[in-house]
Amino acid sequence: MNIEPTFPPGREAKLRYGDADYQILHPGEFVRCAVTGRPIRLDELRYWSVERQEPYANASVAFQRYNALLGSRQ
């Protein structure tokens, strides 16, 4: 029985997130969104938090996370 792997193929990358880009600490093809758990291909990664060192699937999810953290500080 040959089972095809589903997306994401390959390994999960480990990154260090900077202000304008990221540094690859361990090579891989994707990272997981810190909020949704959804895999994000590195070539599609656009949103992350430098402070929290976590990636986000899209702008809406990043804003949702920001608001959730802002509310927990008050």
mmJSON file of the N, C-alpha and C atoms, coordinates in Angstrom:
{"data_MODEL":{"atom_site":{
"group_PDB":["ATOM","ATOM","ATOM","ATOM","ATOM","ATOM","ATOM","ATOM","ATOM","ATOM","ATOM","ATOM","ATOM","ATOM","ATOM","ATOM","ATOM","ATOM","ATOM","ATOM","ATOM","ATOM","ATOM","ATOM","ATOM","ATOM","ATOM","ATOM","ATOM","ATOM","ATOM","ATOM","ATOM","ATOM","ATOM","ATOM","ATOM","ATOM","ATOM","ATOM","ATOM","ATOM","ATOM","ATOM","ATOM","ATOM","ATOM","ATOM","ATOM","ATOM","ATOM","ATOM","ATOM","ATOM","ATOM","ATOM","ATOM","ATOM","ATOM","ATOM","ATOM","ATOM","ATOM","ATOM","ATOM","ATOM","ATOM","ATOM","ATOM","ATOM","ATOM","ATOM","ATOM","ATOM","ATOM","ATOM","ATOM","ATOM","ATOM","ATOM","ATOM","ATOM","ATOM","ATOM","ATOM","ATOM","ATOM","ATOM","ATOM","ATOM","ATOM","ATOM","ATOM","ATOM","ATOM","ATOM","ATOM","ATOM","ATOM","ATOM","ATOM","ATOM","ATOM","ATOM","ATOM","ATOM","ATOM","ATOM","ATOM","ATOM","ATOM","ATOM","ATOM","ATOM","ATOM","ATOM","ATOM","ATOM","ATOM","ATOM","ATOM","ATOM","ATOM","ATOM","ATOM","ATOM","ATOM","ATOM","ATOM","ATOM","ATOM","ATOM","ATOM","ATOM","ATOM","ATOM","ATOM","ATOM","ATOM","ATOM","ATOM","ATOM","ATOM","ATOM","ATOM","ATOM","ATOM","ATOM","ATOM","ATOM","ATOM","ATOM","ATOM","ATOM","ATOM","ATOM","ATOM","ATOM","ATOM","ATOM","ATOM","ATOM","ATOM","ATOM","ATOM","ATOM","ATOM","ATOM","ATOM","ATOM","ATOM","ATOM","ATOM","ATOM","ATOM","ATOM","ATOM","ATOM","ATOM","ATOM","ATOM","ATOM","ATOM","ATOM","ATOM","ATOM","ATOM","ATOM","ATOM","ATOM","ATOM","ATOM","ATOM","ATOM","ATOM","ATOM","ATOM","ATOM","ATOM","ATOM","ATOM","ATOM","ATOM","ATOM","ATOM","ATOM","ATOM","ATOM","ATOM","ATOM","ATOM","ATOM","ATOM","ATOM","ATOM","ATOM","ATOM","ATOM","ATOM","ATOM","ATOM","ATOM"],
"id":[1,2,3,4,5,6,7,8,9,10,11,12,13,14,15,16,17,18,19,20,21,22,23,24,25,26,27,28,29,30,31,32,33,34,35,36,37,38,39,40,41,42,43,44,45,46,47,48,49,50,51,52,53,54,55,56,57,58,59,60,61,62,63,64,65,66,67,68,69,70,71,72,73,74,75,76,77,78,79,80,81,82,83,84,85,86,87,88,89,90,91,92,93,94,95,96,97,98,99,100,101,102,103,104,105,106,107,108,109,110,111,112,113,114,115,116,117,118,119,120,121,122,123,124,125,126,127,128,129,130,131,132,133,134,135,136,137,138,139,140,141,142,143,144,145,146,147,148,149,150,151,152,153,154,155,156,157,158,159,160,161,162,163,164,165,166,167,168,169,170,171,172,173,174,175,176,177,178,179,180,181,182,183,184,185,186,187,188,189,190,191,192,193,194,195,196,197,198,199,200,201,202,203,204,205,206,207,208,209,210,211,212,213,214,215,216,217,218,219,220,221,222],
"type_symbol":["N","C","C","N","C","C","N","C","C","N","C","C","N","C","C","N","C","C","N","C","C","N","C","C","N","C","C","N","C","C","N","C","C","N","C","C","N","C","C","N","C","C","N","C","C","N","C","C","N","C","C","N","C","C","N","C","C","N","C","C","N","C","C","N","C","C","N","C","C","N","C","C","N","C","C","N","C","C","N","C","C","N","C","C","N","C","C","N","C","C","N","C","C","N","C","C","N","C","C","N","C","C","N","C","C","N","C","C","N","C","C","N","C","C","N","C","C","N","C","C","N","C","C","N","C","C","N","C","C","N","C","C","N","C","C","N","C","C","N","C","C","N","C","C","N","C","C","N","C","C","N","C","C","N","C","C","N","C","C","N","C","C","N","C","C","N","C","C","N","C","C","N","C","C","N","C","C","N","C","C","N","C","C","N","C","C","N","C","C","N","C","C","N","C","C","N","C","C","N","C","C","N","C","C","N","C","C","N","C","C","N","C","C","N","C","C","N","C","C","N","C","C"],
"label_atom_id":["N","CA","C","N","CA","C","N","CA","C","N","CA","C","N","CA","C","N","CA","C","N","CA","C","N","CA","C","N","CA","C","N","CA","C","N","CA","C","N","CA","C","N","CA","C","N","CA","C","N","CA","C","N","CA","C","N","CA","C","N","CA","C","N","CA","C","N","CA","C","N","CA","C","N","CA","C","N","CA","C","N","CA","C","N","CA","C","N","CA","C","N","CA","C","N","CA","C","N","CA","C","N","CA","C","N","CA","C","N","CA","C","N","CA","C","N","CA","C","N","CA","C","N","CA","C","N","CA","C","N","CA","C","N","CA","C","N","CA","C","N","CA","C","N","CA","C","N","CA","C","N","CA","C","N","CA","C","N","CA","C","N","CA","C","N","CA","C","N","CA","C","N","CA","C","N","CA","C","N","CA","C","N","CA","C","N","CA","C","N","CA","C","N","CA","C","N","CA","C","N","CA","C","N","CA","C","N","CA","C","N","CA","C","N","CA","C","N","CA","C","N","CA","C","N","CA","C","N","CA","C","N","CA","C","N","CA","C","N","CA","C","N","CA","C","N","CA","C","N","CA","C","N","CA","C","N","CA","C"],
"label_alt_id":[null,null,null,null,null,null,null,null,null,null,null,null,null,null,null,null,null,null,null,null,null,null,null,null,null,null,null,null,null,null,null,null,null,null,null,null,null,null,null,null,null,null,null,null,null,null,null,null,null,null,null,null,null,null,null,null,null,null,null,null,null,null,null,null,null,null,null,null,null,null,null,null,null,null,null,null,null,null,null,null,null,null,null,null,null,null,null,null,null,null,null,null,null,null,null,null,null,null,null,null,null,null,null,null,null,null,null,null,null,null,null,null,null,null,null,null,null,null,null,null,null,null,null,null,null,null,null,null,null,null,null,null,null,null,null,null,null,null,null,null,null,null,null,null,null,null,null,null,null,null,null,null,null,null,null,null,null,null,null,null,null,null,null,null,null,null,null,null,null,null,null,null,null,null,null,null,null,null,null,null,null,null,null,null,null,null,null,null,null,null,null,null,null,null,null,null,null,null,null,null,null,null,null,null,null,null,null,null,null,null,null,null,null,null,null,null,null,null,null,null,null,null],
"label_comp_id":["MET","MET","MET","ASN","ASN","ASN","ILE","ILE","ILE","GLU","GLU","GLU","PRO","PRO","PRO","THR","THR","THR","PHE","PHE","PHE","PRO","PRO","PRO","PRO","PRO","PRO","GLY","GLY","GLY","ARG","ARG","ARG","GLU","GLU","GLU","ALA","ALA","ALA","LYS","LYS","LYS","LEU","LEU","LEU","ARG","ARG","ARG","TYR","TYR","TYR","GLY","GLY","GLY","ASP","ASP","ASP","ALA","ALA","ALA","ASP","ASP","ASP","TYR","TYR","TYR","GLN","GLN","GLN","ILE","ILE","ILE","LEU","LEU","LEU","HIS","HIS","HIS","PRO","PRO","PRO","GLY","GLY","GLY","GLU","GLU","GLU","PHE","PHE","PHE","VAL","VAL","VAL","ARG","ARG","ARG","CYS","CYS","CYS","ALA","ALA","ALA","VAL","VAL","VAL","THR","THR","THR","GLY","GLY","GLY","ARG","ARG","ARG","PRO","PRO","PRO","ILE","ILE","ILE","ARG","ARG","ARG","LEU","LEU","LEU","ASP","ASP","ASP","GLU","GLU","GLU","LEU","LEU","LEU","ARG","ARG","ARG","TYR","TYR","TYR","TRP","TRP","TRP","SER","SER","SER","VAL","VAL","VAL","GLU","GLU","GLU","ARG","ARG","ARG","GLN","GLN","GLN","GLU","GLU","GLU","PRO","PRO","PRO","TYR","TYR","TYR","ALA","ALA","ALA","ASN","ASN","ASN","ALA","ALA","ALA","SER","SER","SER","VAL","VAL","VAL","ALA","ALA","ALA","PHE","PHE","PHE","GLN","GLN","GLN","ARG","ARG","ARG","TYR","TYR","TYR","ASN","ASN","ASN","ALA","ALA","ALA","LEU","LEU","LEU","LEU","LEU","LEU","GLY","GLY","GLY","SER","SER","SER","ARG","ARG","ARG","GLN","GLN","GLN"],
"label_asym_id":["A","A","A","A","A","A","A","A","A","A","A","A","A","A","A","A","A","A","A","A","A","A","A","A","A","A","A","A","A","A","A","A","A","A","A","A","A","A","A","A","A","A","A","A","A","A","A","A","A","A","A","A","A","A","A","A","A","A","A","A","A","A","A","A","A","A","A","A","A","A","A","A","A","A","A","A","A","A","A","A","A","A","A","A","A","A","A","A","A","A","A","A","A","A","A","A","A","A","A","A","A","A","A","A","A","A","A","A","A","A","A","A","A","A","A","A","A","A","A","A","A","A","A","A","A","A","A","A","A","A","A","A","A","A","A","A","A","A","A","A","A","A","A","A","A","A","A","A","A","A","A","A","A","A","A","A","A","A","A","A","A","A","A","A","A","A","A","A","A","A","A","A","A","A","A","A","A","A","A","A","A","A","A","A","A","A","A","A","A","A","A","A","A","A","A","A","A","A","A","A","A","A","A","A","A","A","A","A","A","A","A","A","A","A","A","A","A","A","A","A","A","A"],
"label_entity_id":["1","1","1","1","1","1","1","1","1","1","1","1","1","1","1","1","1","1","1","1","1","1","1","1","1","1","1","1","1","1","1","1","1","1","1","1","1","1","1","1","1","1","1","1","1","1","1","1","1","1","1","1","1","1","1","1","1","1","1","1","1","1","1","1","1","1","1","1","1","1","1","1","1","1","1","1","1","1","1","1","1","1","1","1","1","1","1","1","1","1","1","1","1","1","1","1","1","1","1","1","1","1","1","1","1","1","1","1","1","1","1","1","1","1","1","1","1","1","1","1","1","1","1","1","1","1","1","1","1","1","1","1","1","1","1","1","1","1","1","1","1","1","1","1","1","1","1","1","1","1","1","1","1","1","1","1","1","1","1","1","1","1","1","1","1","1","1","1","1","1","1","1","1","1","1","1","1","1","1","1","1","1","1","1","1","1","1","1","1","1","1","1","1","1","1","1","1","1","1","1","1","1","1","1","1","1","1","1","1","1","1","1","1","1","1","1","1","1","1","1","1","1"],
"label_seq_id":[1,1,1,2,2,2,3,3,3,4,4,4,5,5,5,6,6,6,7,7,7,8,8,8,9,9,9,10,10,10,11,11,11,12,12,12,13,13,13,14,14,14,15,15,15,16,16,16,17,17,17,18,18,18,19,19,19,20,20,20,21,21,21,22,22,22,23,23,23,24,24,24,25,25,25,26,26,26,27,27,27,28,28,28,29,29,29,30,30,30,31,31,31,32,32,32,33,33,33,34,34,34,35,35,35,36,36,36,37,37,37,38,38,38,39,39,39,40,40,40,41,41,41,42,42,42,43,43,43,44,44,44,45,45,45,46,46,46,47,47,47,48,48,48,49,49,49,50,50,50,51,51,51,52,52,52,53,53,53,54,54,54,55,55,55,56,56,56,57,57,57,58,58,58,59,59,59,60,60,60,61,61,61,62,62,62,63,63,63,64,64,64,65,65,65,66,66,66,67,67,67,68,68,68,69,69,69,70,70,70,71,71,71,72,72,72,73,73,73,74,74,74],
"pdbx_PDB_ins_code":[null,null,null,null,null,null,null,null,null,null,null,null,null,null,null,null,null,null,null,null,null,null,null,null,null,null,null,null,null,null,null,null,null,null,null,null,null,null,null,null,null,null,null,null,null,null,null,null,null,null,null,null,null,null,null,null,null,null,null,null,null,null,null,null,null,null,null,null,null,null,null,null,null,null,null,null,null,null,null,null,null,null,null,null,null,null,null,null,null,null,null,null,null,null,null,null,null,null,null,null,null,null,null,null,null,null,null,null,null,null,null,null,null,null,null,null,null,null,null,null,null,null,null,null,null,null,null,null,null,null,null,null,null,null,null,null,null,null,null,null,null,null,null,null,null,null,null,null,null,null,null,null,null,null,null,null,null,null,null,null,null,null,null,null,null,null,null,null,null,null,null,null,null,null,null,null,null,null,null,null,null,null,null,null,null,null,null,null,null,null,null,null,null,null,null,null,null,null,null,null,null,null,null,null,null,null,null,null,null,null,null,null,null,null,null,null,null,null,null,null,null,null],
"Cartn_x":[0.847,0.0,0.89,0.71,1.48,0.597,0.946,0.158,0.905,0.257,0.843,0.764,1.863,1.781,0.899,0.148,-0.663,0.162,-0.314,0.402,0.472,1.561,2.754,3.747,4.304,5.345,6.619,7.409,8.686,8.609,9.587,9.746,9.306,8.975,8.643,9.944,10.017,11.198,11.144,12.292,12.396,13.041,12.382,12.838,13.049,13.888,14.005,13.46,12.43,11.728,12.343,12.682,13.237,12.247,12.678,11.792,11.357,12.252,11.922,12.007,12.63,12.757,12.97,13.256,13.493,14.769,15.303,16.509,16.106,16.563,16.25,17.235,16.721,17.552,17.666,16.564,16.513,15.722,16.316,15.627,14.337,13.425,12.15,11.346,10.155,9.318,8.19,7.887,6.746,6.925,6.081,5.928,4.434,4.069,2.649,2.207,1.034,0.445,0.271,0.694,0.615,-0.822,-1.755,-3.146,-3.966,-3.873,-4.734,-4.099,-2.77,-2.079,-1.93,-2.461,-2.409,-0.968,-0.537,0.813,0.905,2.038,2.295,3.603,3.542,4.767,5.653,6.96,7.868,7.746,7.496,7.362,6.051,5.144,3.88,3.824,4.864,4.901,5.1,4.146,4.196,3.998,3.425,3.05,3.634,4.28,4.818,5.029,5.244,5.54,6.998,7.742,9.137,9.171,8.314,8.26,7.929,6.932,6.475,7.154,7.849,8.518,7.533,6.429,5.433,4.876,4.623,4.092,2.562,1.999,0.55,0.181,-0.954,-1.387,-1.719,-2.256,-2.619,-2.783,-3.076,-3.19,-4.332,-5.43,-6.58,-6.249,-5.563,-5.17,-4.158,-3.222,-2.238,-2.932,-3.92,-4.669,-5.491,-6.078,-6.847,-5.947,-4.753,-3.803,-3.375,-3.087,-2.693,-3.778,-5.027,-6.138,-6.336,-6.184,-6.336,-5.264,-4.052,-2.962,-3.121,-3.604,-3.836,-4.895,-5.952,-7.027,-6.575,-5.624,-5.166,-4.242,-3.739,-2.851,-3.64,-4.908,-5.692,-6.348],
"Cartn_y":[-1.176,0.0,1.236,2.094,3.32,4.491,5.148,6.28,7.565,8.428,9.714,10.661,11.363,12.342,13.513,14.043,15.223,16.458,17.615,18.845,19.005,19.388,19.844,18.715,18.641,17.65,18.086,17.167,17.52,17.828,18.581,18.84,20.246,20.372,21.681,22.433,23.664,24.495,25.147,25.509,26.304,27.62,28.727,30.047,30.976,31.985,33.116,34.309,34.939,36.007,37.354,38.117,39.452,40.495,41.757,42.863,42.803,42.476,42.501,41.139,40.195,38.862,37.848,36.638,35.586,34.834,34.186,33.375,31.916,31.067,29.64,28.976,28.446,27.751,26.264,25.663,24.274,24.245,23.767,23.774,22.97,23.397,22.729,23.43,22.934,23.497,24.372,24.275,25.011,25.288,26.206,26.441,26.343,26.263,26.196,27.51,27.96,29.175,28.996,29.992,29.923,29.941,30.433,30.532,29.358,29.081,28.071,26.692,26.628,25.357,24.976,25.815,25.56,25.65,24.719,24.819,25.983,26.67,27.804,27.528,27.418,27.234,28.455,28.253,29.373,30.449,30.048,31.053,31.834,31.425,32.129,32.844,32.713,33.311,34.82,35.591,37.05,37.722,37.01,37.628,36.845,37.584,36.976,38.047,37.595,38.495,38.318,39.407,39.37,39.174,39.899,39.836,38.425,37.809,36.479,35.342,35.657,34.65,33.57,34.035,33.1,33.56,32.617,32.934,32.915,33.626,33.685,33.394,32.76,32.339,33.525,34.61,35.769,36.995,38.134,39.385,39.341,38.73,38.647,37.859,36.768,35.944,36.694,37.394,38.177,39.26,39.93,40.976,40.378,39.23,38.526,38.205,37.71,37.371,38.63,39.697,40.959,41.461,41.458,41.915,41.028,39.731,38.809,39.08,39.327,39.611,40.978,41.943,43.28,43.246,42.475,42.342,41.658,40.744,40.019,40.879,41.971,42.872,43.852,44.023,45.03,44.476],
"Cartn_z":[0.0,0.0,0.0,-0.978,-1.093,-0.687,0.4,0.896,0.577,-0.185,-0.541,0.657,0.96,2.051,1.642,2.591,2.326,2.628,2.175,2.488,3.986,4.544,3.883,3.653,2.454,2.228,2.923,3.304,3.906,5.38,5.824,7.247,7.639,8.892,9.445,9.728,9.274,9.48,10.862,11.362,12.582,12.189,12.538,12.115,13.295,13.081,14.001,13.233,13.769,13.079,13.415,12.371,12.527,12.059,12.086,11.705,10.248,9.345,7.921,7.254,7.924,7.352,8.469,8.083,9.074,8.739,9.754,9.603,9.785,8.91,8.995,9.947,11.046,12.028,11.692,11.253,10.802,9.505,8.42,7.123,7.135,6.319,6.157,5.098,4.839,3.792,4.313,5.609,6.149,7.623,8.146,9.585,9.874,11.132,11.507,12.122,11.718,12.271,13.781,14.54,15.998,16.505,15.708,16.13,15.612,14.334,13.71,13.605,13.676,13.476,12.017,11.136,9.697,9.193,8.344,7.783,6.805,6.84,5.956,5.229,3.908,3.133,3.316,3.38,3.613,2.536,1.295,0.24,0.339,1.213,1.428,2.778,3.583,4.921,4.818,5.309,5.246,6.608,7.564,8.845,10.01,10.935,12.142,13.199,14.415,15.523,15.928,15.878,16.321,17.836,18.54,20.002,20.493,19.891,20.323,19.583,18.489,17.667,17.218,16.604,16.106,14.76,13.852,12.526,12.5,11.523,11.358,9.901,9.699,8.367,7.457,8.028,7.211,8.124,7.516,8.276,9.287,8.902,9.799,11.066,10.908,12.057,12.924,12.294,13.048,13.873,13.277,13.979,15.121,14.884,15.914,17.112,16.851,17.921,18.681,17.931,18.543,19.496,19.037,19.872,21.089,20.937,22.067,23.12,22.688,23.639,24.269,23.503,24.046,25.117,24.899,25.884,27.159,27.053,28.243,29.111,28.567,29.337,30.189,29.897,30.616,31.848],
"occupancy":[1.0,1.0,1.0,1.0,1.0,1.0,1.0,1.0,1.0,1.0,1.0,1.0,1.0,1.0,1.0,1.0,1.0,1.0,1.0,1.0,1.0,1.0,1.0,1.0,1.0,1.0,1.0,1.0,1.0,1.0,1.0,1.0,1.0,1.0,1.0,1.0,1.0,1.0,1.0,1.0,1.0,1.0,1.0,1.0,1.0,1.0,1.0,1.0,1.0,1.0,1.0,1.0,1.0,1.0,1.0,1.0,1.0,1.0,1.0,1.0,1.0,1.0,1.0,1.0,1.0,1.0,1.0,1.0,1.0,1.0,1.0,1.0,1.0,1.0,1.0,1.0,1.0,1.0,1.0,1.0,1.0,1.0,1.0,1.0,1.0,1.0,1.0,1.0,1.0,1.0,1.0,1.0,1.0,1.0,1.0,1.0,1.0,1.0,1.0,1.0,1.0,1.0,1.0,1.0,1.0,1.0,1.0,1.0,1.0,1.0,1.0,1.0,1.0,1.0,1.0,1.0,1.0,1.0,1.0,1.0,1.0,1.0,1.0,1.0,1.0,1.0,1.0,1.0,1.0,1.0,1.0,1.0,1.0,1.0,1.0,1.0,1.0,1.0,1.0,1.0,1.0,1.0,1.0,1.0,1.0,1.0,1.0,1.0,1.0,1.0,1.0,1.0,1.0,1.0,1.0,1.0,1.0,1.0,1.0,1.0,1.0,1.0,1.0,1.0,1.0,1.0,1.0,1.0,1.0,1.0,1.0,1.0,1.0,1.0,1.0,1.0,1.0,1.0,1.0,1.0,1.0,1.0,1.0,1.0,1.0,1.0,1.0,1.0,1.0,1.0,1.0,1.0,1.0,1.0,1.0,1.0,1.0,1.0,1.0,1.0,1.0,1.0,1.0,1.0,1.0,1.0,1.0,1.0,1.0,1.0,1.0,1.0,1.0,1.0,1.0,1.0,1.0,1.0,1.0,1.0,1.0,1.0],
"B_iso_or_equiv":[0.0,0.0,0.0,0.0,0.0,0.0,0.0,0.0,0.0,0.0,0.0,0.0,0.0,0.0,0.0,0.0,0.0,0.0,0.0,0.0,0.0,0.0,0.0,0.0,0.0,0.0,0.0,0.0,0.0,0.0,0.0,0.0,0.0,0.0,0.0,0.0,0.0,0.0,0.0,0.0,0.0,0.0,0.0,0.0,0.0,0.0,0.0,0.0,0.0,0.0,0.0,0.0,0.0,0.0,0.0,0.0,0.0,0.0,0.0,0.0,0.0,0.0,0.0,0.0,0.0,0.0,0.0,0.0,0.0,0.0,0.0,0.0,0.0,0.0,0.0,0.0,0.0,0.0,0.0,0.0,0.0,0.0,0.0,0.0,0.0,0.0,0.0,0.0,0.0,0.0,0.0,0.0,0.0,0.0,0.0,0.0,0.0,0.0,0.0,0.0,0.0,0.0,0.0,0.0,0.0,0.0,0.0,0.0,0.0,0.0,0.0,0.0,0.0,0.0,0.0,0.0,0.0,0.0,0.0,0.0,0.0,0.0,0.0,0.0,0.0,0.0,0.0,0.0,0.0,0.0,0.0,0.0,0.0,0.0,0.0,0.0,0.0,0.0,0.0,0.0,0.0,0.0,0.0,0.0,0.0,0.0,0.0,0.0,0.0,0.0,0.0,0.0,0.0,0.0,0.0,0.0,0.0,0.0,0.0,0.0,0.0,0.0,0.0,0.0,0.0,0.0,0.0,0.0,0.0,0.0,0.0,0.0,0.0,0.0,0.0,0.0,0.0,0.0,0.0,0.0,0.0,0.0,0.0,0.0,0.0,0.0,0.0,0.0,0.0,0.0,0.0,0.0,0.0,0.0,0.0,0.0,0.0,0.0,0.0,0.0,0.0,0.0,0.0,0.0,0.0,0.0,0.0,0.0,0.0,0.0,0.0,0.0,0.0,0.0,0.0,0.0,0.0,0.0,0.0,0.0,0.0,0.0],
"pdbx_formal_charge":[null,null,null,null,null,null,null,null,null,null,null,null,null,null,null,null,null,null,null,null,null,null,null,null,null,null,null,null,null,null,null,null,null,null,null,null,null,null,null,null,null,null,null,null,null,null,null,null,null,null,null,null,null,null,null,null,null,null,null,null,null,null,null,null,null,null,null,null,null,null,null,null,null,null,null,null,null,null,null,null,null,null,null,null,null,null,null,null,null,null,null,null,null,null,null,null,null,null,null,null,null,null,null,null,null,null,null,null,null,null,null,null,null,null,null,null,null,null,null,null,null,null,null,null,null,null,null,null,null,null,null,null,null,null,null,null,null,null,null,null,null,null,null,null,null,null,null,null,null,null,null,null,null,null,null,null,null,null,null,null,null,null,null,null,null,null,null,null,null,null,null,null,null,null,null,null,null,null,null,null,null,null,null,null,null,null,null,null,null,null,null,null,null,null,null,null,null,null,null,null,null,null,null,null,null,null,null,null,null,null,null,null,null,null,null,null,null,null,null,null,null,null],
"auth_seq_id":[1,1,1,2,2,2,3,3,3,4,4,4,5,5,5,6,6,6,7,7,7,8,8,8,9,9,9,10,10,10,11,11,11,12,12,12,13,13,13,14,14,14,15,15,15,16,16,16,17,17,17,18,18,18,19,19,19,20,20,20,21,21,21,22,22,22,23,23,23,24,24,24,25,25,25,26,26,26,27,27,27,28,28,28,29,29,29,30,30,30,31,31,31,32,32,32,33,33,33,34,34,34,35,35,35,36,36,36,37,37,37,38,38,38,39,39,39,40,40,40,41,41,41,42,42,42,43,43,43,44,44,44,45,45,45,46,46,46,47,47,47,48,48,48,49,49,49,50,50,50,51,51,51,52,52,52,53,53,53,54,54,54,55,55,55,56,56,56,57,57,57,58,58,58,59,59,59,60,60,60,61,61,61,62,62,62,63,63,63,64,64,64,65,65,65,66,66,66,67,67,67,68,68,68,69,69,69,70,70,70,71,71,71,72,72,72,73,73,73,74,74,74],
"auth_comp_id":["MET","MET","MET","ASN","ASN","ASN","ILE","ILE","ILE","GLU","GLU","GLU","PRO","PRO","PRO","THR","THR","THR","PHE","PHE","PHE","PRO","PRO","PRO","PRO","PRO","PRO","GLY","GLY","GLY","ARG","ARG","ARG","GLU","GLU","GLU","ALA","ALA","ALA","LYS","LYS","LYS","LEU","LEU","LEU","ARG","ARG","ARG","TYR","TYR","TYR","GLY","GLY","GLY","ASP","ASP","ASP","ALA","ALA","ALA","ASP","ASP","ASP","TYR","TYR","TYR","GLN","GLN","GLN","ILE","ILE","ILE","LEU","LEU","LEU","HIS","HIS","HIS","PRO","PRO","PRO","GLY","GLY","GLY","GLU","GLU","GLU","PHE","PHE","PHE","VAL","VAL","VAL","ARG","ARG","ARG","CYS","CYS","CYS","ALA","ALA","ALA","VAL","VAL","VAL","THR","THR","THR","GLY","GLY","GLY","ARG","ARG","ARG","PRO","PRO","PRO","ILE","ILE","ILE","ARG","ARG","ARG","LEU","LEU","LEU","ASP","ASP","ASP","GLU","GLU","GLU","LEU","LEU","LEU","ARG","ARG","ARG","TYR","TYR","TYR","TRP","TRP","TRP","SER","SER","SER","VAL","VAL","VAL","GLU","GLU","GLU","ARG","ARG","ARG","GLN","GLN","GLN","GLU","GLU","GLU","PRO","PRO","PRO","TYR","TYR","TYR","ALA","ALA","ALA","ASN","ASN","ASN","ALA","ALA","ALA","SER","SER","SER","VAL","VAL","VAL","ALA","ALA","ALA","PHE","PHE","PHE","GLN","GLN","GLN","ARG","ARG","ARG","TYR","TYR","TYR","ASN","ASN","ASN","ALA","ALA","ALA","LEU","LEU","LEU","LEU","LEU","LEU","GLY","GLY","GLY","SER","SER","SER","ARG","ARG","ARG","GLN","GLN","GLN"],
"auth_asym_id":["A","A","A","A","A","A","A","A","A","A","A","A","A","A","A","A","A","A","A","A","A","A","A","A","A","A","A","A","A","A","A","A","A","A","A","A","A","A","A","A","A","A","A","A","A","A","A","A","A","A","A","A","A","A","A","A","A","A","A","A","A","A","A","A","A","A","A","A","A","A","A","A","A","A","A","A","A","A","A","A","A","A","A","A","A","A","A","A","A","A","A","A","A","A","A","A","A","A","A","A","A","A","A","A","A","A","A","A","A","A","A","A","A","A","A","A","A","A","A","A","A","A","A","A","A","A","A","A","A","A","A","A","A","A","A","A","A","A","A","A","A","A","A","A","A","A","A","A","A","A","A","A","A","A","A","A","A","A","A","A","A","A","A","A","A","A","A","A","A","A","A","A","A","A","A","A","A","A","A","A","A","A","A","A","A","A","A","A","A","A","A","A","A","A","A","A","A","A","A","A","A","A","A","A","A","A","A","A","A","A","A","A","A","A","A","A","A","A","A","A","A","A"],
"auth_atom_id":["N","CA","C","N","CA","C","N","CA","C","N","CA","C","N","CA","C","N","CA","C","N","CA","C","N","CA","C","N","CA","C","N","CA","C","N","CA","C","N","CA","C","N","CA","C","N","CA","C","N","CA","C","N","CA","C","N","CA","C","N","CA","C","N","CA","C","N","CA","C","N","CA","C","N","CA","C","N","CA","C","N","CA","C","N","CA","C","N","CA","C","N","CA","C","N","CA","C","N","CA","C","N","CA","C","N","CA","C","N","CA","C","N","CA","C","N","CA","C","N","CA","C","N","CA","C","N","CA","C","N","CA","C","N","CA","C","N","CA","C","N","CA","C","N","CA","C","N","CA","C","N","CA","C","N","CA","C","N","CA","C","N","CA","C","N","CA","C","N","CA","C","N","CA","C","N","CA","C","N","CA","C","N","CA","C","N","CA","C","N","CA","C","N","CA","C","N","CA","C","N","CA","C","N","CA","C","N","CA","C","N","CA","C","N","CA","C","N","CA","C","N","CA","C","N","CA","C","N","CA","C","N","CA","C","N","CA","C","N","CA","C","N","CA","C","N","CA","C","N","CA","C","N","CA","C","N","CA","C"],
"pdbx_PDB_model_num":[1,1,1,1,1,1,1,1,1,1,1,1,1,1,1,1,1,1,1,1,1,1,1,1,1,1,1,1,1,1,1,1,1,1,1,1,1,1,1,1,1,1,1,1,1,1,1,1,1,1,1,1,1,1,1,1,1,1,1,1,1,1,1,1,1,1,1,1,1,1,1,1,1,1,1,1,1,1,1,1,1,1,1,1,1,1,1,1,1,1,1,1,1,1,1,1,1,1,1,1,1,1,1,1,1,1,1,1,1,1,1,1,1,1,1,1,1,1,1,1,1,1,1,1,1,1,1,1,1,1,1,1,1,1,1,1,1,1,1,1,1,1,1,1,1,1,1,1,1,1,1,1,1,1,1,1,1,1,1,1,1,1,1,1,1,1,1,1,1,1,1,1,1,1,1,1,1,1,1,1,1,1,1,1,1,1,1,1,1,1,1,1,1,1,1,1,1,1,1,1,1,1,1,1,1,1,1,1,1,1,1,1,1,1,1,1,1,1,1,1,1,1]
}}}
